[in-house]
Amino acid sequence: MTKYLWIAEKKTLAEAVAKVLPGTLADHGTHLVKGEHAFVALSGHAFEQATPDHYLGNDVPTAASGRKVWRAVDLPVVPDRWVIFPMEKNAARLAKLAELLRTCEVVYNLGDPGAEGQLLVDEALHFYGNTKPVKRVLVNDYNESRVRQAVAGARDNNEAKFQGWYRWALARSHYDWLVGFNGTRAMTLRGRELGYDGLLPVGSVQTPLLYIWVERDKLIESFKPIPYFTLSASVAHANGTFRASWKPAEDQAGLDEEGRLTDAAVAGALTARLTGKPGQITAYAKTKKRELAPLPMSLNELQIEGFKHFGYSGAEVLKAAQELYSTYQVTTYPRSENRYLSQAAHADAPRVMAAVFKVRPDLAGLAGVLDASRKSAAFDDAKMEGQDHHGVIPAVPEAAVDPKGWTEAERNVYDLIVRSYLAQFAAPYEFMHTVVGLDVDGEKFAATGKTPVAEGWKAVYAEVVDEDADAADTRADDKQTLPTMAQGDAVKCTKCESTSRKTTPPPRFDEAMALAAMANIYKFVDDPEARMRLKLGTVEDSADAGEGVGVGIGTPATRSSITADLRARKLVIPVKEGSKKEMTSPAARTLIEALPMSVKEPARAGIFKATLDKVASGELSYEAFIGQTVEWVTDVVAQARTATMKLPLAAGVTLCPKCKSGVLRRKEGEKGAYWYCGNWNHETDKCDARFQDAGGKPLTTDIPCPTCKEGHLRRKVGANGAYWFCSNWNREPNKCEAKFEDKAGRPDTAPKPVYRCPTCKEGALRSIKGKTGPFWGCSRYEQGCKATFPDKAGKPDTAPKPVYKCTKCKVGELRSIPGPKGAFWGCTRFKEGCKATFPDKAGKPDLAAKPRTPA
């Protein structure tokens, strides 16, 4: 019988805990059992929030898809009571969970040690109405000793800290729902009103990122380069030659506000004056420095490095890392935002290194530069406190693996993870750093040099050249080896040169920069207080601590999907075909311009997080937080209803030529179809424009009558089809009876050839639509001319026809008559009693045939 039920966030976590408990482990598919302990792994969130359709009334019409139609009148959608549904893919597992909750005695919440992990287990307990006591176990390191400590330190799940986590995550998820669904629908519906048929997404993470991207693009596109000059000298010393850079004095003439030399004449004068002049060493310092290895990878660093080295998208890196973890079991959990490891993990180093060299024997040669007893700054229990996971590192697989069967991306991502881990056990990179100051004819120059002493951890990365080798030109001299010298030594400036340069704009964003921006959102915030709020919790930059990472937006697992979604929706596009650099599209820029600043400003992420922290601490109630959010979202929806956007129009959509912002809509009226402006009821840009319908399209320009030159043509559908007439048709005294045929929704006003009637010599022939096809008749029909002519390719066939006398009555003439079974010939004296007919033979009457008389 199951006495203890463990609800884990993922199966590997359940297995790690089961490993330290007594008994034999059995896997039943939906759950694991070991002695009196049963484990159900939720594999992340097992429930999903109801969509707006669930909360909207049944009076809302449905589309062909069965989903309810989006309408501005229904916004904002605000649930009275939030509803979640079990995900269909988890049905069997959740059914077993419900069964075990009824029979167990104690429940253990084995979610990851953080707000999200707390929520995903607690929401399952709430959904099934659990009344059993619940313990909370915090495992962020799968090292066996650490897991035992966590199990032994189980705490009450109702502790204020854990319930604070729950409220934090619940409030965040409901905030995202309210902002995402309502903001996206409001902006998309407004876009449709303006003729854009695409989705205009709004989200608490995607929107600030897009705003940052748009601002970067605008800065680049409005950037105006500033020309300036740099001066460098070739300096001769008794022990060798080196290069030094000129350092202008504060009162130097020709400098701009940024301290750049912009005056070409001053630059020329300095180079001419200093060349060949003697000088003196005013400062000389040579110190030995060391640089420690970078910390192990978090997912964010892994994705950035994957892009930089191999051009992989964040999604591709995550997919490869997930396979390495779940399928091959050669790495730890990849969706980590932490770069640190526990002290206990250090004891596993020999075993992990052996596993790495077994999977990658080509790296065994590095063993000589590694020391498993060396403990880098990465192994720090203090940095593990409150963290969901540790850094992404290699793991010891349960079975032998062969990387030859992996994809190229999997092999490359494994290589990145392995090298960042092995570097923790290598010596620091050591180098001599030399700084020189000199004076030449009263002008100050400086030179620096870096000389490697010991490769240390750089050997693990197969890097001999310093990381800054490709840095800006102003630091290029740092690579030179400087001769030995001393303060007071004499030198000579053998040549002074000026180089013309221009300031450059910041670079376009790419995948790596977008991921870094989300992880360090504070760098894009101007407000000092909000900036500091977002920066709280970062690691201070130092040689011992590694590079700090600011509090970001999104999570490591979702950031790559956000950039992928921006691309899929064409909100972000390549700068040019095949380029990894990307820019925002016109639709993205219009969306960002139309959104209120409170929705898109990155600083709001800081305010949002601070507010969530108050919810967690109890300083602000969940209900008050949601009330504030609803009030804000309601304002966003209201602003969206009148937002001005310059969006690309959908095919077949026409902007109102009167107000230039509304979209023309077609409507069937009592007198036929017409078009009106979509802004007819707009609060601020009301427009009453109307246009006639022309073949299903709005006629937005007047067509002057080519006959009277005063009226305008109007379209009308008559008994014989559409035609056009002059608006002066009933206006006296300038009445105009001009009429024109309709041609694809436009009047056919092209001059028509006049065909004189060859019979009466006065009338003009007109095309007439007959029952069996068009023919031509005389315009003087009412005056007695009954002449008709067949149609031939749109023209009257007036060519003289041979006369065929009727062989029966000997008086009448035969005429070709189209019949249901083909043409035949009949006598013109039909009314006088001659009913004779003859078959048609190659366009002529077959007079050899016996005439037939209709019954």
Summary of the structure (lengths in Angstrom):
residues: 855
radius of gyration: 41.9
end to end distance: 102.4
largest distance: 139.4
contacts: 2600
relative contact order: 0.09
helix: 33%
strand: 24%
